[in-house]
Amino acid sequence: MRLTQLEPMWLRWKEEDSRQFFSNVDSIEEAQGIRFLCPKCFQANGGRVGTHQVLCWSSSRGVPAHATPGPGRWRLVGTNFEDLTLDCEPGKSRSVLLLGGCAWHGFVTNGEVTLA
């Protein structure tokens, strides 16, 4: 499945006072993370209705260890959603594993989303 089918959005993490939140940004150059519809649930539900999102942060782009969700962190490698690879940060795994809910486990490689 292509990442572009999963309505991806670039994200920027923010912290003000004791609040943590994120905002959408327009490009990978500004991004500190990405969110996209869960591929496992997207397929099971036949589309976006009832499908939760996957959120992946990048510590090499400045997202702190205490930002949620965690503990996973990925390097955003590529120029856009079409060629994005979520690569491993030092000491982390390249795969994305959801620890709750549907427990999707997979990879994003050159814009392709696959099962682990």
Phi and psi in radians as a Rosetta constraint file:
Dihedral C 1 N 2 CA 2 C 2 CIRCULARHARMONIC -1.453 0.35
Dihedral N 2 CA 2 C 2 N 3 CIRCULARHARMONIC 2.452 0.35
Dihedral C 2 N 3 CA 3 C 3 CIRCULARHARMONIC -0.972 0.35
Dihedral N 3 CA 3 C 3 N 4 CIRCULARHARMONIC -0.647 0.35
Dihedral C 3 N 4 CA 4 C 4 CIRCULARHARMONIC -1.081 0.35
Dihedral N 4 CA 4 C 4 N 5 CIRCULARHARMONIC -0.404 0.35
Dihedral C 4 N 5 CA 5 C 5 CIRCULARHARMONIC -1.241 0.35
Dihedral N 5 CA 5 C 5 N 6 CIRCULARHARMONIC -0.340 0.35
Dihedral C 5 N 6 CA 6 C 6 CIRCULARHARMONIC -1.739 0.35
Dihedral N 6 CA 6 C 6 N 7 CIRCULARHARMONIC 0.395 0.35
Dihedral C 6 N 7 CA 7 C 7 CIRCULARHARMONIC 0.863 0.35
Dihedral N 7 CA 7 C 7 N 8 CIRCULARHARMONIC 0.957 0.35
Dihedral C 7 N 8 CA 8 C 8 CIRCULARHARMONIC -1.192 0.35
Dihedral N 8 CA 8 C 8 N 9 CIRCULARHARMONIC 2.685 0.35
Dihedral C 8 N 9 CA 9 C 9 CIRCULARHARMONIC -2.475 0.35
Dihedral N 9 CA 9 C 9 N 10 CIRCULARHARMONIC 2.422 0.35
Dihedral C 9 N 10 CA 10 C 10 CIRCULARHARMONIC -1.358 0.35
Dihedral N 10 CA 10 C 10 N 11 CIRCULARHARMONIC 2.520 0.35
Dihedral C 10 N 11 CA 11 C 11 CIRCULARHARMONIC -2.234 0.35
Dihedral N 11 CA 11 C 11 N 12 CIRCULARHARMONIC 2.673 0.35
Dihedral C 11 N 12 CA 12 C 12 CIRCULARHARMONIC -2.219 0.35
Dihedral N 12 CA 12 C 12 N 13 CIRCULARHARMONIC 2.223 0.35
Dihedral C 12 N 13 CA 13 C 13 CIRCULARHARMONIC -1.476 0.35
Dihedral N 13 CA 13 C 13 N 14 CIRCULARHARMONIC 2.473 0.35
Dihedral C 13 N 14 CA 14 C 14 CIRCULARHARMONIC -2.416 0.35
Dihedral N 14 CA 14 C 14 N 15 CIRCULARHARMONIC 2.636 0.35
Dihedral C 14 N 15 CA 15 C 15 CIRCULARHARMONIC -2.437 0.35
Dihedral N 15 CA 15 C 15 N 16 CIRCULARHARMONIC 2.162 0.35
Dihedral C 15 N 16 CA 16 C 16 CIRCULARHARMONIC -2.301 0.35
Dihedral N 16 CA 16 C 16 N 17 CIRCULARHARMONIC 2.175 0.35
Dihedral C 16 N 17 CA 17 C 17 CIRCULARHARMONIC 0.968 0.35
Dihedral N 17 CA 17 C 17 N 18 CIRCULARHARMONIC -2.095 0.35
Dihedral C 17 N 18 CA 18 C 18 CIRCULARHARMONIC -1.823 0.35
Dihedral N 18 CA 18 C 18 N 19 CIRCULARHARMONIC 0.133 0.35
Dihedral C 18 N 19 CA 19 C 19 CIRCULARHARMONIC -1.670 0.35
Dihedral N 19 CA 19 C 19 N 20 CIRCULARHARMONIC 2.382 0.35
Dihedral C 19 N 20 CA 20 C 20 CIRCULARHARMONIC -2.006 0.35
Dihedral N 20 CA 20 C 20 N 21 CIRCULARHARMONIC 2.360 0.35
Dihedral C 20 N 21 CA 21 C 21 CIRCULARHARMONIC -2.769 0.35
Dihedral N 21 CA 21 C 21 N 22 CIRCULARHARMONIC 3.051 0.35
Dihedral C 21 N 22 CA 22 C 22 CIRCULARHARMONIC -2.361 0.35
Dihedral N 22 CA 22 C 22 N 23 CIRCULARHARMONIC 2.796 0.35
Dihedral C 22 N 23 CA 23 C 23 CIRCULARHARMONIC -2.287 0.35
Dihedral N 23 CA 23 C 23 N 24 CIRCULARHARMONIC 2.731 0.35
Dihedral C 23 N 24 CA 24 C 24 CIRCULARHARMONIC -1.375 0.35
Dihedral N 24 CA 24 C 24 N 25 CIRCULARHARMONIC 2.497 0.35
Dihedral C 24 N 25 CA 25 C 25 CIRCULARHARMONIC -2.234 0.35
Dihedral N 25 CA 25 C 25 N 26 CIRCULARHARMONIC 2.908 0.35
Dihedral C 25 N 26 CA 26 C 26 CIRCULARHARMONIC -1.554 0.35
Dihedral N 26 CA 26 C 26 N 27 CIRCULARHARMONIC -0.301 0.35
Dihedral C 26 N 27 CA 27 C 27 CIRCULARHARMONIC -2.512 0.35
Dihedral N 27 CA 27 C 27 N 28 CIRCULARHARMONIC 2.815 0.35
Dihedral C 27 N 28 CA 28 C 28 CIRCULARHARMONIC -1.139 0.35
Dihedral N 28 CA 28 C 28 N 29 CIRCULARHARMONIC -0.498 0.35
Dihedral C 28 N 29 CA 29 C 29 CIRCULARHARMONIC -1.093 0.35
Dihedral N 29 CA 29 C 29 N 30 CIRCULARHARMONIC -0.627 0.35
Dihedral C 29 N 30 CA 30 C 30 CIRCULARHARMONIC -1.493 0.35
Dihedral N 30 CA 30 C 30 N 31 CIRCULARHARMONIC -0.336 0.35
Dihedral C 30 N 31 CA 31 C 31 CIRCULARHARMONIC -1.287 0.35
Dihedral N 31 CA 31 C 31 N 32 CIRCULARHARMONIC 2.555 0.35
Dihedral C 31 N 32 CA 32 C 32 CIRCULARHARMONIC -2.061 0.35
Dihedral N 32 CA 32 C 32 N 33 CIRCULARHARMONIC 0.026 0.35
Dihedral C 32 N 33 CA 33 C 33 CIRCULARHARMONIC -3.063 0.35
Dihedral N 33 CA 33 C 33 N 34 CIRCULARHARMONIC -3.091 0.35
Dihedral C 33 N 34 CA 34 C 34 CIRCULARHARMONIC -2.553 0.35
Dihedral N 34 CA 34 C 34 N 35 CIRCULARHARMONIC 2.599 0.35
Dihedral C 34 N 35 CA 35 C 35 CIRCULARHARMONIC -2.252 0.35
Dihedral N 35 CA 35 C 35 N 36 CIRCULARHARMONIC 2.586 0.35
Dihedral C 35 N 36 CA 36 C 36 CIRCULARHARMONIC -2.710 0.35
Dihedral N 36 CA 36 C 36 N 37 CIRCULARHARMONIC 2.786 0.35
Dihedral C 36 N 37 CA 37 C 37 CIRCULARHARMONIC -1.137 0.35
Dihedral N 37 CA 37 C 37 N 38 CIRCULARHARMONIC 2.468 0.35
Dihedral C 37 N 38 CA 38 C 38 CIRCULARHARMONIC -1.089 0.35
Dihedral N 38 CA 38 C 38 N 39 CIRCULARHARMONIC 2.135 0.35
Dihedral C 38 N 39 CA 39 C 39 CIRCULARHARMONIC -1.133 0.35
Dihedral N 39 CA 39 C 39 N 40 CIRCULARHARMONIC -0.605 0.35
Dihedral C 39 N 40 CA 40 C 40 CIRCULARHARMONIC -1.149 0.35
Dihedral N 40 CA 40 C 40 N 41 CIRCULARHARMONIC -0.837 0.35
Dihedral C 40 N 41 CA 41 C 41 CIRCULARHARMONIC -1.299 0.35
Dihedral N 41 CA 41 C 41 N 42 CIRCULARHARMONIC -0.574 0.35
Dihedral C 41 N 42 CA 42 C 42 CIRCULARHARMONIC -1.025 0.35
Dihedral N 42 CA 42 C 42 N 43 CIRCULARHARMONIC -0.785 0.35
Dihedral C 42 N 43 CA 43 C 43 CIRCULARHARMONIC -1.198 0.35
Dihedral N 43 CA 43 C 43 N 44 CIRCULARHARMONIC -0.784 0.35
Dihedral C 43 N 44 CA 44 C 44 CIRCULARHARMONIC -1.125 0.35
Dihedral N 44 CA 44 C 44 N 45 CIRCULARHARMONIC -0.619 0.35
Dihedral C 44 N 45 CA 45 C 45 CIRCULARHARMONIC -1.581 0.35
Dihedral N 45 CA 45 C 45 N 46 CIRCULARHARMONIC -0.099 0.35
Dihedral C 45 N 46 CA 46 C 46 CIRCULARHARMONIC 1.219 0.35
Dihedral N 46 CA 46 C 46 N 47 CIRCULARHARMONIC 0.449 0.35
Dihedral C 46 N 47 CA 47 C 47 CIRCULARHARMONIC 2.552 0.35
Dihedral N 47 CA 47 C 47 N 48 CIRCULARHARMONIC -2.846 0.35
Dihedral C 47 N 48 CA 48 C 48 CIRCULARHARMONIC -1.341 0.35
Dihedral N 48 CA 48 C 48 N 49 CIRCULARHARMONIC -0.477 0.35
Dihedral C 48 N 49 CA 49 C 49 CIRCULARHARMONIC -1.101 0.35
Dihedral N 49 CA 49 C 49 N 50 CIRCULARHARMONIC 2.151 0.35
Dihedral C 49 N 50 CA 50 C 50 CIRCULARHARMONIC 1.430 0.35
Dihedral N 50 CA 50 C 50 N 51 CIRCULARHARMONIC 0.086 0.35
Dihedral C 50 N 51 CA 51 C 51 CIRCULARHARMONIC -1.764 0.35
Dihedral N 51 CA 51 C 51 N 52 CIRCULARHARMONIC 2.205 0.35
Dihedral C 51 N 52 CA 52 C 52 CIRCULARHARMONIC -1.420 0.35
Dihedral N 52 CA 52 C 52 N 53 CIRCULARHARMONIC 3.063 0.35
Dihedral C 52 N 53 CA 53 C 53 CIRCULARHARMONIC -1.912 0.35
Dihedral N 53 CA 53 C 53 N 54 CIRCULARHARMONIC 2.682 0.35
Dihedral C 53 N 54 CA 54 C 54 CIRCULARHARMONIC -1.848 0.35
Dihedral N 54 CA 54 C 54 N 55 CIRCULARHARMONIC 2.340 0.35
Dihedral C 54 N 55 CA 55 C 55 CIRCULARHARMONIC -2.159 0.35
Dihedral N 55 CA 55 C 55 N 56 CIRCULARHARMONIC 2.190 0.35
Dihedral C 55 N 56 CA 56 C 56 CIRCULARHARMONIC -2.200 0.35
Dihedral N 56 CA 56 C 56 N 57 CIRCULARHARMONIC 2.169 0.35
Dihedral C 56 N 57 CA 57 C 57 CIRCULARHARMONIC -1.787 0.35
Dihedral N 57 CA 57 C 57 N 58 CIRCULARHARMONIC 2.759 0.35
Dihedral C 57 N 58 CA 58 C 58 CIRCULARHARMONIC -2.081 0.35
Dihedral N 58 CA 58 C 58 N 59 CIRCULARHARMONIC 2.015 0.35
Dihedral C 58 N 59 CA 59 C 59 CIRCULARHARMONIC -1.257 0.35
Dihedral N 59 CA 59 C 59 N 60 CIRCULARHARMONIC -0.524 0.35
Dihedral C 59 N 60 CA 60 C 60 CIRCULARHARMONIC -1.203 0.35
Dihedral N 60 CA 60 C 60 N 61 CIRCULARHARMONIC -0.241 0.35
Dihedral C 60 N 61 CA 61 C 61 CIRCULARHARMONIC -1.798 0.35
Dihedral N 61 CA 61 C 61 N 62 CIRCULARHARMONIC 0.217 0.35
Dihedral C 61 N 62 CA 62 C 62 CIRCULARHARMONIC 1.792 0.35
Dihedral N 62 CA 62 C 62 N 63 CIRCULARHARMONIC 0.087 0.35
Dihedral C 62 N 63 CA 63 C 63 CIRCULARHARMONIC -1.399 0.35
Dihedral N 63 CA 63 C 63 N 64 CIRCULARHARMONIC 2.176 0.35
Dihedral C 63 N 64 CA 64 C 64 CIRCULARHARMONIC -1.265 0.35
Dihedral N 64 CA 64 C 64 N 65 CIRCULARHARMONIC 2.811 0.35
Dihedral C 64 N 65 CA 65 C 65 CIRCULARHARMONIC -1.071 0.35
Dihedral N 65 CA 65 C 65 N 66 CIRCULARHARMONIC -0.505 0.35
Dihedral C 65 N 66 CA 66 C 66 CIRCULARHARMONIC -1.432 0.35
Dihedral N 66 CA 66 C 66 N 67 CIRCULARHARMONIC -0.093 0.35
Dihedral C 66 N 67 CA 67 C 67 CIRCULARHARMONIC -1.165 0.35
Dihedral N 67 CA 67 C 67 N 68 CIRCULARHARMONIC 2.479 0.35
Dihedral C 67 N 68 CA 68 C 68 CIRCULARHARMONIC -1.876 0.35
Dihedral N 68 CA 68 C 68 N 69 CIRCULARHARMONIC 2.622 0.35
Dihedral C 68 N 69 CA 69 C 69 CIRCULARHARMONIC -1.326 0.35
Dihedral N 69 CA 69 C 69 N 70 CIRCULARHARMONIC 2.863 0.35
Dihedral C 69 N 70 CA 70 C 70 CIRCULARHARMONIC -2.751 0.35
Dihedral N 70 CA 70 C 70 N 71 CIRCULARHARMONIC 3.095 0.35
Dihedral C 70 N 71 CA 71 C 71 CIRCULARHARMONIC -1.594 0.35
Dihedral N 71 CA 71 C 71 N 72 CIRCULARHARMONIC -0.088 0.35
Dihedral C 71 N 72 CA 72 C 72 CIRCULARHARMONIC -1.031 0.35
Dihedral N 72 CA 72 C 72 N 73 CIRCULARHARMONIC 2.526 0.35
Dihedral C 72 N 73 CA 73 C 73 CIRCULARHARMONIC -2.548 0.35
Dihedral N 73 CA 73 C 73 N 74 CIRCULARHARMONIC 2.494 0.35
Dihedral C 73 N 74 CA 74 C 74 CIRCULARHARMONIC -2.366 0.35
Dihedral N 74 CA 74 C 74 N 75 CIRCULARHARMONIC 2.627 0.35
Dihedral C 74 N 75 CA 75 C 75 CIRCULARHARMONIC -1.475 0.35
Dihedral N 75 CA 75 C 75 N 76 CIRCULARHARMONIC 2.365 0.35
Dihedral C 75 N 76 CA 76 C 76 CIRCULARHARMONIC -1.579 0.35
Dihedral N 76 CA 76 C 76 N 77 CIRCULARHARMONIC 1.877 0.35
Dihedral C 76 N 77 CA 77 C 77 CIRCULARHARMONIC -1.983 0.35
Dihedral N 77 CA 77 C 77 N 78 CIRCULARHARMONIC 2.141 0.35
Dihedral C 77 N 78 CA 78 C 78 CIRCULARHARMONIC 2.471 0.35
Dihedral N 78 CA 78 C 78 N 79 CIRCULARHARMONIC -2.972 0.35
Dihedral C 78 N 79 CA 79 C 79 CIRCULARHARMONIC -2.055 0.35
Dihedral N 79 CA 79 C 79 N 80 CIRCULARHARMONIC -0.316 0.35
Dihedral C 79 N 80 CA 80 C 80 CIRCULARHARMONIC -2.880 0.35
Dihedral N 80 CA 80 C 80 N 81 CIRCULARHARMONIC -3.019 0.35
Dihedral C 80 N 81 CA 81 C 81 CIRCULARHARMONIC -1.159 0.35
Dihedral N 81 CA 81 C 81 N 82 CIRCULARHARMONIC -0.491 0.35
Dihedral C 81 N 82 CA 82 C 82 CIRCULARHARMONIC -1.172 0.35
Dihedral N 82 CA 82 C 82 N 83 CIRCULARHARMONIC -0.530 0.35
Dihedral C 82 N 83 CA 83 C 83 CIRCULARHARMONIC -2.158 0.35
Dihedral N 83 CA 83 C 83 N 84 CIRCULARHARMONIC 0.270 0.35
Dihedral C 83 N 84 CA 84 C 84 CIRCULARHARMONIC -1.161 0.35
Dihedral N 84 CA 84 C 84 N 85 CIRCULARHARMONIC 2.369 0.35
Dihedral C 84 N 85 CA 85 C 85 CIRCULARHARMONIC -2.131 0.35
Dihedral N 85 CA 85 C 85 N 86 CIRCULARHARMONIC 2.280 0.35
Dihedral C 85 N 86 CA 86 C 86 CIRCULARHARMONIC -1.556 0.35
Dihedral N 86 CA 86 C 86 N 87 CIRCULARHARMONIC 1.809 0.35
Dihedral C 86 N 87 CA 87 C 87 CIRCULARHARMONIC -1.744 0.35
Dihedral N 87 CA 87 C 87 N 88 CIRCULARHARMONIC 2.839 0.35
Dihedral C 87 N 88 CA 88 C 88 CIRCULARHARMONIC -1.345 0.35
Dihedral N 88 CA 88 C 88 N 89 CIRCULARHARMONIC 2.442 0.35
Dihedral C 88 N 89 CA 89 C 89 CIRCULARHARMONIC -1.392 0.35
Dihedral N 89 CA 89 C 89 N 90 CIRCULARHARMONIC 2.768 0.35
Dihedral C 89 N 90 CA 90 C 90 CIRCULARHARMONIC -0.931 0.35
Dihedral N 90 CA 90 C 90 N 91 CIRCULARHARMONIC 2.265 0.35
Dihedral C 90 N 91 CA 91 C 91 CIRCULARHARMONIC 1.357 0.35
Dihedral N 91 CA 91 C 91 N 92 CIRCULARHARMONIC 0.108 0.35
Dihedral C 91 N 92 CA 92 C 92 CIRCULARHARMONIC -2.050 0.35
Dihedral N 92 CA 92 C 92 N 93 CIRCULARHARMONIC 2.993 0.35
Dihedral C 92 N 93 CA 93 C 93 CIRCULARHARMONIC -1.645 0.35
Dihedral N 93 CA 93 C 93 N 94 CIRCULARHARMONIC 2.606 0.35
Dihedral C 93 N 94 CA 94 C 94 CIRCULARHARMONIC -1.350 0.35
Dihedral N 94 CA 94 C 94 N 95 CIRCULARHARMONIC -0.478 0.35
Dihedral C 94 N 95 CA 95 C 95 CIRCULARHARMONIC -1.328 0.35
Dihedral N 95 CA 95 C 95 N 96 CIRCULARHARMONIC 2.726 0.35
Dihedral C 95 N 96 CA 96 C 96 CIRCULARHARMONIC -1.824 0.35
Dihedral N 96 CA 96 C 96 N 97 CIRCULARHARMONIC 2.182 0.35
Dihedral C 96 N 97 CA 97 C 97 CIRCULARHARMONIC -2.221 0.35
Dihedral N 97 CA 97 C 97 N 98 CIRCULARHARMONIC 2.070 0.35
Dihedral C 97 N 98 CA 98 C 98 CIRCULARHARMONIC -1.492 0.35
Dihedral N 98 CA 98 C 98 N 99 CIRCULARHARMONIC 2.154 0.35
Dihedral C 98 N 99 CA 99 C 99 CIRCULARHARMONIC -1.470 0.35
Dihedral N 99 CA 99 C 99 N 100 CIRCULARHARMONIC -0.218 0.35
Dihedral C 99 N 100 CA 100 C 100 CIRCULARHARMONIC -2.223 0.35
Dihedral N 100 CA 100 C 100 N 101 CIRCULARHARMONIC -3.111 0.35
Dihedral C 100 N 101 CA 101 C 101 CIRCULARHARMONIC 1.020 0.35
Dihedral N 101 CA 101 C 101 N 102 CIRCULARHARMONIC -2.158 0.35
Dihedral C 101 N 102 CA 102 C 102 CIRCULARHARMONIC -1.333 0.35
Dihedral N 102 CA 102 C 102 N 103 CIRCULARHARMONIC -0.263 0.35
Dihedral C 102 N 103 CA 103 C 103 CIRCULARHARMONIC 1.083 0.35
Dihedral N 103 CA 103 C 103 N 104 CIRCULARHARMONIC 0.588 0.35
Dihedral C 103 N 104 CA 104 C 104 CIRCULARHARMONIC -0.994 0.35
Dihedral N 104 CA 104 C 104 N 105 CIRCULARHARMONIC 2.452 0.35
Dihedral C 104 N 105 CA 105 C 105 CIRCULARHARMONIC -2.383 0.35
Dihedral N 105 CA 105 C 105 N 106 CIRCULARHARMONIC 2.062 0.35
Dihedral C 105 N 106 CA 106 C 106 CIRCULARHARMONIC -2.880 0.35
Dihedral N 106 CA 106 C 106 N 107 CIRCULARHARMONIC -2.933 0.35
Dihedral C 106 N 107 CA 107 C 107 CIRCULARHARMONIC -2.301 0.35
Dihedral N 107 CA 107 C 107 N 108 CIRCULARHARMONIC 2.694 0.35
Dihedral C 107 N 108 CA 108 C 108 CIRCULARHARMONIC -2.081 0.35
Dihedral N 108 CA 108 C 108 N 109 CIRCULARHARMONIC 2.017 0.35
Dihedral C 108 N 109 CA 109 C 109 CIRCULARHARMONIC -2.363 0.35
Dihedral N 109 CA 109 C 109 N 110 CIRCULARHARMONIC 2.059 0.35
Dihedral C 109 N 110 CA 110 C 110 CIRCULARHARMONIC 0.873 0.35
Dihedral N 110 CA 110 C 110 N 111 CIRCULARHARMONIC 0.746 0.35
Dihedral C 110 N 111 CA 111 C 111 CIRCULARHARMONIC 1.400 0.35
Dihedral N 111 CA 111 C 111 N 112 CIRCULARHARMONIC 0.032 0.35
Dihedral C 111 N 112 CA 112 C 112 CIRCULARHARMONIC -1.848 0.35
Dihedral N 112 CA 112 C 112 N 113 CIRCULARHARMONIC 2.334 0.35
Dihedral C 112 N 113 CA 113 C 113 CIRCULARHARMONIC -1.846 0.35
Dihedral N 113 CA 113 C 113 N 114 CIRCULARHARMONIC 2.156 0.35
Dihedral C 113 N 114 CA 114 C 114 CIRCULARHARMONIC -2.311 0.35
Dihedral N 114 CA 114 C 114 N 115 CIRCULARHARMONIC 2.828 0.35
Dihedral C 114 N 115 CA 115 C 115 CIRCULARHARMONIC -1.355 0.35
Dihedral N 115 CA 115 C 115 N 116 CIRCULARHARMONIC 2.617 0.35
